[in-house]
């Protein structure tokens, strides 16, 4: 009986721990407090492998104090929610990325294999790999947006949401 109870308690702790880990990954993004978001933590190595293999999905590299990332995250969440998509996230200021030179080189090599206008020049960097192997990239927010000074205007946010929703439509929904 004690063994069954202990197993149940441990299972519950693991389940709660795993659930809250992904719920809290976006907690540092100022103004983004949605608990049931579509972001999922991914290791830098796993993201490098997924990009190299052109695995269908949405891949986001950024960090919580990047003004452009802070502006992009809620808009990208709306686009992901519209199509019930998961966004795989790597925190580029986190230890998993900063202390993993191999993964950084592999992600950079993937980026450098793309046309120049799609290469990673900074963050936020979003790669969308469609079910047909097509690759689309979103860098930053919108042209002319100076995130440290100005928030996205309503029109800019709407434009970005429409653009991302369209890009995400090439990826299979979670439904």
C-alpha positions in Angstrom: 0.0 0.0 0.0 2.8 2.4 0.9 4.6 1.6 -2.3 1.4 2.4 -4.4 0.9 5.6 -2.5 4.6 6.6 -2.9 4.4 5.8 -6.7 1.2 7.9 -7.0 2.8 10.9 -5.1 6.0 10.7 -7.2 4.0 10.5 -10.4 1.9 13.5 -9.4 5.0 15.5 -8.6 6.6 14.7 -11.9 3.4 15.5 -13.8 3.0 18.9 -12.0 6.7 19.7 -12.4 6.7 19.0 -16.1 3.5 21.0 -16.6 4.6 24.0 -14.7 8.0 24.1 -16.3 6.5 24.9 -19.7 3.9 27.2 -18.3 6.6 29.3 -16.6 9.1 29.5 -19.5 7.6 32.8 -20.7 7.2 34.4 -17.2 10.0 36.9 -17.7 8.4 38.5 -20.8 7.1 41.8 -19.5 3.4 42.1 -20.1 2.9 38.5 -21.2 1.3 36.6 -18.3 -0.8 34.1 -20.2 -0.6 30.7 -18.4 -2.0 28.5 -21.2 0.2 29.7 -24.0 1.5 27.8 -27.0 5.2 28.1 -26.2 7.2 25.0 -25.4 10.8 24.9 -24.2 13.2 23.1 -26.5 16.9 22.5 -25.9 19.4 24.2 -28.2 20.7 20.8 -29.3 17.2 19.6 -30.1 16.4 22.7 -32.0 19.6 22.5 -34.0 18.7 18.9 -34.9 15.1 19.8 -35.9 16.4 22.7 -38.1 19.1 20.5 -39.8 16.5 17.8 -40.5 13.9 20.3 -41.6 11.4 18.9 -39.2 8.0 20.5 -39.5 7.4 23.1 -36.8 7.7 26.6 -35.5 11.1 27.5 -33.9 11.7 30.7 -32.0 15.0 32.0 -30.7 14.9 35.0 -28.4 15.2 36.2 -24.8 13.0 37.9 -22.3 14.7 41.3 -22.1 15.0 41.8 -25.8 12.5 44.7 -26.6 11.6 43.2 -30.0 11.1 39.8 -28.5 8.8 41.3 -25.8 6.8 43.0 -28.6 6.7 39.8 -30.7 5.7 37.2 -28.1 2.1 38.2 -27.5 1.4 38.7 -31.2 3.0 35.4 -32.1 0.9 33.7 -29.3 -2.3 35.0 -31.0 -1.1 33.6 -34.3 -0.3 30.2 -32.7 -3.6 30.1 -30.9 -5.5 30.8 -34.1 -4.2 27.7 -35.7 -3.5 25.7 -32.5 0.2 25.5 -33.1 3.1 24.9 -30.7 6.1 27.3 -30.8 9.3 25.7 -29.9 11.4 28.1 -27.9 15.1 28.5 -27.1 16.2 31.2 -24.7 19.3 32.6 -26.3 20.5 34.1 -23.0 19.9 30.8 -21.1 22.7 28.5 -20.1 21.5 25.7 -22.4 22.2 28.0 -25.4 25.1 30.2 -24.2 27.1 27.2 -22.9 26.4 25.0 -25.9 28.9 26.1 -28.6 28.1 23.0 -30.8 24.3 23.8 -30.9 25.1 27.5 -31.6 27.4 26.5 -34.5 24.8 24.1 -35.9 22.0 26.7 -35.7 24.3 29.3 -37.3 25.2 26.8 -40.1 21.5 26.2 -40.8 20.8 29.9 -40.9 23.8 30.5 -43.2 22.4 27.8 -45.6 19.3 30.1 -46.2 19.1 33.0 -48.6 20.8 36.1 -47.1 17.6 37.9 -46.2 16.5 34.9 -44.1 19.7 34.5 -42.1 19.8 35.1 -38.4 21.1 38.6 -37.8 19.7 38.8 -34.3 16.6 38.0 -32.3 13.8 37.5 -32.3 14.4 34.9 -35.0 11.5 32.6 -36.0 11.8 29.7 -38.4 8.7 28.1 -39.8 9.2 24.7 -41.5 6.1 23.6 -43.4 4.9 20.1 -43.9 6.2 20.2 -47.4 9.7 21.2 -46.2 9.3 24.9 -47.1 11.1 27.3 -44.9 9.9 30.8 -43.9 11.6 33.2 -41.5 10.5 36.1 -39.5 13.3 38.4 -38.1 12.4 41.1 -35.6 8.9 42.5 -35.7 8.0 44.8 -38.6 10.1 47.2 -40.7 10.6 50.5 -39.0 9.7 49.3 -35.5 12.1 50.7 -32.9 11.1 48.5 -30.0 13.3 50.1 -27.3 11.5 53.4 -27.9 8.0 52.6 -29.3 5.6 49.8 -28.7 4.0 48.2 -31.7 1.1 50.3 -33.0 -2.3 48.6 -33.4 -1.8 48.5 -37.1 1.7 47.1 -36.8 0.5 44.4 -34.4 -2.4 43.4 -36.7 -0.1 43.3 -39.8 2.3 41.1 -37.9 -0.4 38.8 -36.6 -1.8 38.3 -40.0 1.6 37.7 -41.5 2.5 35.1 -38.8 -0.9 33.4 -39.0 -0.4 33.0 -42.7 3.2 31.7 -42.2 2.1 29.3 -39.4 -0.6 27.8 -41.7 2.0 25.8 -43.5 2.5 23.8 -40.3 0.2 21.0 -39.2 -2.1 22.0 -36.3 -2.0 20.3 -32.9 -5.7 19.5 -33.1 
